[in-house]
């Protein structure tokens, strides 16, 4: 099962959350019941939670599946999310957009 947290894209995922807070609620309720999280960095107008904020909370609360795919068009956001994932035991593929837990 795929979960997408993105304010604009529809990528054929099973569950789509349009905001950071909605994404966190779904991650909490679906803990251990999904395979892949697809996440965007920019999730609406400031001061909305960003995908980076969601990833930080999800790492602290151990809510992430074994695979995370970063679908953001924001290169700085991609790098920042990737760094948090690497710091939490995920390994990137060559694209630095797909991360799997070691």
Helices and strands as residue ranges (DSSP letters): E 2-5, E 15-17, H 20-29, E 36-39, H 51-60, E 67-70, H 75-87, E 90-92, E 98-101
